[in-house]
Structure formats: structure tokens, C-alpha cells
């Protein structure tokens, strides 16, 4: 299933000794202290919406600066079918299961957003992973669910996937649970508990889970239509769940301040109830926290729309991804349309302070080329090193939305870029020596989406 041109480097999966028996790290601080610089990245690659007759793939990217193949795609695991639209993916186990003796962070769970197919990839050989199982969509439709999105490992070795639609691609969405043998266990939530779904994050010590809202697959699959927002077909609510019972305890309607709330992040420390959500269309960062038994949410960062001669309306920033550094000091985010990646100091979670930003790609980026390669789209999916010193990003949002706003992304393919971060000074600088070109592949250009590290990362690990 892989297409390495040379024997892949074998890397072992020995976990660091953190006084626990299972995968991951005992605490966020242990992750920072034990982390070694990342050498390998896994990145979603896809051909949906392009004039390329090939399946989507998992890209293995060399991010070791001492390697002869630094910043190159050194291997790919091709999916067995075309048209999946690989999007988000996650691990079978993470730090929330660090008490589970014998459990390994070893298998990637890779859903197809359009196909509702779920792929299992074994990364025992880190640079030569192998596709070992495919869950066909019929097993998902059986539970009246479709369009898998966020994958989180949950305690005791099980896997929970947010599902954005019913079996027909309409509403409501829900959650699908897999067991540790990668078998469909069934629906995790009571049917009808929510209408729209998108991302989620859970904080088990607080017995809470937060889920956000996009739209029905039939609404966002064709592309973005502003009339759908006006007709109430896109989300604007935050749903706070009782983690143990799997039921919604509180819903906050964000109104105009929170149109299309996408990525959800709690602080990493399990004692905290603070976190953030990126409201894409409103271009706001929503801060949420619990007080006196209820959650509260308010915008704390606002990005202004900008005029553009090619648009008949002001262009929103479109905040499409956020993440929190492992030490809970910085919030990073991407403004896909404007072309900006930014960092804010969140030492005081209620009052973020801008630290730095890089203007690149998109409609307004100051930097439009790296190594003579046109960037085109703005920063999109982010991933940060565990030590907080290297920020990576890709540039594809969703195939039909790419084609609508940045059609050159389909023609030229995506790029993966990197910034060096100084957490002590609160600064970022673009590393112009690093560029992974997804436009230079044998079958033709590809899009690139989410990024994962073999030893865990800031957007997948959760602590109990």
C-alpha cells in the first residue's frame, strides 16, 4: 500500500518513562520535558475536486533538519478507493489512556469525509506505515450517521468520532464509537441530542465535553453559499455535554458573534474549564469557561473584515484552525482568507494579548512566494511541536471551498510551511528553508490538510 522509493527508516515506539504504563504522557509538562524534536509528520493528502484520477493518501513527511530528505514526502499510503476526501484524523490512543498497560499509540484512524469510509493505518514502522483495515460506509450508515470528522482517543482504548450528518447527509449528526479492535460499537449519543456537529474536545476531570457546529453535509459539500447562513443552515451554538452520561447539559447560542464555530480547544491542564473556539465566519475567537455550575462564552479576539476589489462584500478573515501550546501559554490560529497565522499570549485566558503574526498567502498576505513557489491560499491546518518552538501549517480547507475561493490550490496543489517560534520572546519567524510541495507528485498536484506527530501533539492529547 505504500510507495516509498527507498527502504523506509524504522523508528521504534518506546514510550518515555513517566511513571505510567500506557501510551502518551502522565501530564502536559511531562510531554514538554520528554519531547524530542519531531522527525516525521503524517499529513492528509487528497485529490478530490482536482483533475487527477487517483485516490487520497496519507503522506509521510521528513521534518528532520539533519536528514538528506528534509521537507520531502518520503512515503505515501494510498487509500483503496477514490473520492474519500481525507480531512481530519487521529490516534487510537493518547495520554487519556496512559493508565492502560499494554496499549500503544500506534494506529491512525483516518476517515473519509465524503465517503464515510474509515481507514486504519498501522505505524509500527513509522516511515513505512501500512493500511490494515477499512470500515466500509454501510457499517456507519447502519447507525444513521455519515461524514466523519474529528477523531479522539478516549479513556480505556476506545475511539470517538464526530459525525456531521445522518445516513442521507442531512441533519442531525452525532457521534460514532469504535472499540479497541477498530470495530463499530454503535452510536455514542442518544439520537437527536444535537442537530449540527463538527469538532469536539473533552475534559474528563471536569466531566464535560464541548461540541461545535458546521452544517449538514449536503449544505457544505457543494461549497459556501451566503444564503445558507441567512437561512440558518450553518451553526452558531456551543453544546456542553455531561461526559459520563453522553447528554447535552447546556447550549450557548453565540448569535452573530459566533457564526460557524469550528475548532474547539480546552486548555491542556485537566484542572481547567477554560478554552477557546474559532468562529470562522464571524472571525472571532470565543473564550469559554465554567463559573457557578454554568459555562459562559464571549468573544475575546476579533479580526476585522477587509475590502478587496475582487469581492462585492468585505472579506472575512475566516478563522479556520486554532491550537493551544502544551504549556497553555499561547493560542495559535489561522486566518485562511486574509492569509495570516498568529499567536496570542493567553496567560490570562480571559484577556488574550497579541504576541506576533506572519502575513502569508491568502488575499492579503505580504508573503506570496517561498522558494519561488506561489503560496496561493492562506494558512489553514496547524500543528505545533510539543516544546512549542516550531509551528507547521498546510493550506487546503475543503475541496469545494478551495475551488471556490482559491482555485489555483487545485491546479498547483498545497504546501506545508513552518515557522520558528520563540516562546520566551513571544515571536515567530518564517523558516524559508522549509517547504513541502504537494504539487509535485507523480499522479498530479494534491491538497494537504491535517498534520499529526507519532508521539502525540497539541490537538490530540487529552489528560484525565
N, C-alpha and C positions, 0 to 999 in steps of 0.2 A: 504493500500500500504506500510505501514511501519512495521518493525519487532522489535519494542522495547520490551525488556523483562521486563520492569518495566514502570510505568507511567512516561511520559517524563516531565521534568521540563518546566514550562511555563515561558517564558520571554517576557516582553512587548516590543513594538516597539516605545515607546515615543521618539521622536527626541529631541535633546538638543536645548535649546533656543539660536539661533544665529542671532536673528533679521531677520528671514525669515520664510516663511510659509510652504515650501515644504520639500522634502527629503534631506538628506545629510547635508552639512556644507557650510556656506557662503564663507569661504576661506580655503586654506590648513592649515593656522595657527589655525583657529577655530577647524579643525579636530584634530590637535595635542593637543590643550588645553582641548577640551571637551572629548577626548577619554578616556574610561575606559579600563582596561586590558581585552583582549578578553577572553571569557569563552567558546565559541562554534565556531567550524570551520566546514565548509561544504567542502567536498573533493570528487572529482570524483573517483569512483571505477569501475573497469571493468574486465571482464573475457575473452574478445576477445583474440584469439590466445593461449588459455590455454585449458588443458584437463578438463574443468569444464563446465557442462551443466547448466548454469544459466545466467540470464540477468545481465546487468550492473546496477549500483546503485549510488545514492547519499549517501555518508557516513556522519553521524553527529558525530563529534569527540569532546570529552570533553577536553578542554585545560585550565580548571580552576584548578590551583595547589592546591586549598583548597577542591577540590571535591574528594569523595571516588572513583570515576571512572575516575580520571585524566589520560589522554593519552590513553583512550579506545574509541573504536567505540561504541557509546551508542544507535544508531538507524541507520536504513538504509531505504531509499525509493527505492524500486526495480522498474526498468522500465518494462513495459508490454511486451516487445519483447526482444529477444536475438540478439546479434551481432551488437549493435548500435555503439560501440567504443565511449563512452563518453570521452570527451577530454577537451575542454575549455568551460566555461560557464560564465554567467554574470547576472546582476540585471536588473529589469525592469525600475529602476530609480536610479539616483545618484545625485551628487552635481550640475551637469549641469542643473538640473531641480529644484533647491532649491527655485525658484520663483513660483513654481506651487502649489498653495494652494490645499490641499486635496490629492495630490499624495504621495504614500508611497513607500519606498524601502522595498518591501515585497515578490515579486515573482522572483524566479530564472528561467532563460531561459537556458535550458540545451539541446544543440544539440547532435545528434549522428553523428560523423564524417563519418562513413561508411554508415549509413542508411539514412542520410539526414532527419531523423525524428527530430522534435523539441518538447521538453517536457517543460511544465510549472509547477513549484512546488511552492505552497503557503507556506511561512514560518511564518505565523501569530503566530503559536506555534513554537517557534524557535527550540526546541529539538524534536518536533514531526511534521515535515513538511509533506505536502500532495500533491501528484500528482493530478492536477486538469484539465489538458488539454494536448492533444497530437496533434501536427500538423503533419499529415502524409506526406511522401515524395512526393506524387503526387502533393500536393499543392506547393511544392518547384520546382519540375521539370517543372511545368507549365510555369515557368519564365526562363527556360533553365539554371538552376543553380543546384549545388549539393555540398556536402562536406562542411557543415557549420563549421566555426572555431571561430573567435573572436566575442564575444557579447559585445556591448557597449550600454548603455542607452544614448540617445541623447536628447537635449532640447525638452520640450513640451511633454515628456512622451512617445516618440516613441523609437523603438529599432532597431539597425542596426547590421547586421550580415555579416561578410566577408564570401564569398563562394569561394571555391578553384577550382571548376570545372563547366562545363556545365552539362546538364542533363545526358550525357553519361559518365561523368567522365573524359572528355578531357578538353582542353582549348577552350575558355577563362573562367576565373572565373568572379566574380563581387560581388555585394552586395544586400542583401535581407532586406527589411524593414517590420517591424511589427508595427501595431498601438497599442494604449494603452489597447485594448481589446484582444491582442495577436492574431490578425487576420493578414494574409499575405496581405500587401498593394501592394507588387509588387517589381520590381527591382528598386533600388535607383539610379544606374548609367546607362548611355547610354551603350547599348551592344557594346562590342569591345573596350571600352575606355582603358582597360588594357588586357594583356594576362594572366599573372600569378598573384596570390594573396596569401596572408597569413594573417598577423596581420595588425592592423591599430590603429592609435591614432589621435584624432582631437583636435585642439586648436582654439575654435570658436572666441575668441577675435582677433586672427590673421587671421581669415578666411582661415584656412589651415587644411588639413588632410594629413597624411602620411600613405601610404600602402607599405607593403613589399612583398616578393615573396618566395614561396617554389617551387611547381611544380604542374603538373596535378595530380589529384588523382590516375589515372591509373599508373603514374610513381612511386609515393612514397608508395602506398598501399602495393605492394609486398615486400618492403624492399629497402635497399640502394644498388645501382649499380654505381660504379665509372664511368663506360662508359656512363651513362646517363648524368653525369656532363660534360664529354668531348663532348657529342653530343648536349650540350646546352639545356638540358631538365630541368635543375634547374635554379632558378632565381639568378640575381646579380644586380637588379635595385631597386632604391627607387623612388616611384611615389608620387609627391606632388600635391594635389588636391585643387581646389577652393572649399571651404566647402559649400558655398551658392549655387553654380551652379552645383556641383557634377561632375565636369570635371577635367581632369588632366591638370595642367598648366606647370609642369616641371618634367622631368625624369632624374635621375642621374644614369649612368651605373658605378657601382663600380669596374668592372673588377675582376681581381684575388684577389684584396683586400677584396671583398665583396661577396664571393660565399655563396649562400643560406642565405640571410639576413632574419632573423626571427623576433624576438620580437622588437617592436618599442615603445619608450617612450619619450614623451616630458617632460620637467620639469613641475612640478605641477603649478607653478605660471603662471597665464594666460597671463601675460605680456611678457613671454619669447618665443623666437623662437628656443632655444637650446634644443637638445635632443640626444638620442643615439639609435643605432640599433646593435644587436648582429649578426655578420656574422658567422653562425655556422661552416661551413666547412673551411673557411679561418681562423677561430679562432681569429677574430679581433673584437674590439668594434669600431664602426663608430660613430663619433661625427658629427652632422649636425647643421646648424644654417642659418639664413637668413641675408643677407647683400646686400644693394643696390638693393633690389627687387628680388634677386635670392637666392636660397638655395645652400649651399656648404656642402660637406661631405668629411671627411678624417678619416683614422684610427688613433686612439689615444691610444689604448691599444692593444698589440699583444701578443698572447700566442704561444710559440714555440711548434712545433711537438716534440714528444719523441719516441725514439726507444723502441720496445718491441719484445721479442724473438718469440712471437706467431704471429707477423704480418710481412708481406713481404714488408711493407712500414711504414714510420714513422706514429705514431698515432696522429691525430689532437686532440686538447683539446675538440672541439665541444661545442662551447658556445650555450647553448640551452635556457637559460632564463636570463633576466635582469629585474631589477626594481630599481626605484629611491625612496629614503626615502621621506616622506611627506614634510620635510623641505628643500628638494633639495640639501642636503649636501653630501649624499653618493649614489653611484651606487653599487648595489649588483649584482652578477652574478654567474652562474653555468657552470662548465666545465664537462659535463656528462661523456665523455670517460676517461679523466685523473683522475676524482674524486677530485673535488675541488670546494668549494664555497668561494667567495671572496668579498671584499668591497674596493672601491676606493673613496677617497675624491675628490668631483667634485666642490668644492667651486669656482675654476676656471674651467669652463666647457671645455675649450679647452686644458687644461693640467691636466688630472686626476693624482692623486698621490695615489699609493697603500697604504692602511691602514692596512689590515690584511687578512688572509685567513685560511681556515681549509681544510686539506688534508684528504679526507674520501671517501671510496668506489671507484668504477671505477677500471681502470687498474693499477693506481699508488698511490692510497690513502694510507697514513700512517695508518689510522684507518680503519680496515676492519670488526670490530665487535663492537656492542653496546649491552650491557646486554646479552652477549653470542649469539647474533643474527647476522648472516652474513649479511653484507650490500649489497654486490654484485655491483649493478650499482652505478654510481656517482650521486651527487645532480642534480636535474632536475628542476621541477617547484618550484618557490619560492613565499613566501608571508611574508610580514613584518608587525609587529604591527604598529598601527598609531603613537605611540610615538617613534618608531624606535628602541626599546630595545629588541625585540625578532624576530628572523628570523626563519621561518619554511621552510622545503622543503620535496618533495617526490622524487621518484627515477625512475618512468616509463616515457619514452619518447613517444613511439608509439608502438603498439603491435608487428608489424612485425619487427621493428627496435630493440626493446628489444630482441626478439627471435634471431636476427642475432648477436647482439653484447654482450648481457648478457642473454643467455638462462636460467640461473638459476633464473632470475626475474620471468619467467613464472612458474617455478617449486616451488619457495619459496614464491612468492608474493613480493609486495613492502613494504617499510617502510616510515613512516613520522618522520622526525627528527627536532631538534630545536637547535639553538644557542642563547646564551645570548649576546646581543650587548651593548657595552658602547659607545654611540655616542660622549661623551666628550673626551674619550681617543682614539677613533677610533679602538676598538678591538672587537674580537668575541671569545667566548669560547663555546665548545660543551656542552650542557646540557645532561649528560649521564643518568639522571633520566627520560628523556622523550623519549619514543619510541612508536609509534603506529604501530602495526604489522598487515599488511593487508594479511599476510599469514595464519592467524589463524581465519578462518571464517567457518561456518558450511558447505557451499557448496564446499569449497576448496579455495586455495590462489587466491588473486586478485591483480591487478595492482592499483596504485594510481597516480592521475595526479594533476589537478589544485586545488587550495585552495582559499576559499573566507571567509570573515568575515561578520556577519549580519549587522554591522554598517559601511560598506564600507571599502575600502582598497587602497593600493598604486598602484594597477594595474587596478582599475575600475573607480575611481572617477576623473571627469574632471570638470574644472571651466570655466565659461563664463567671 
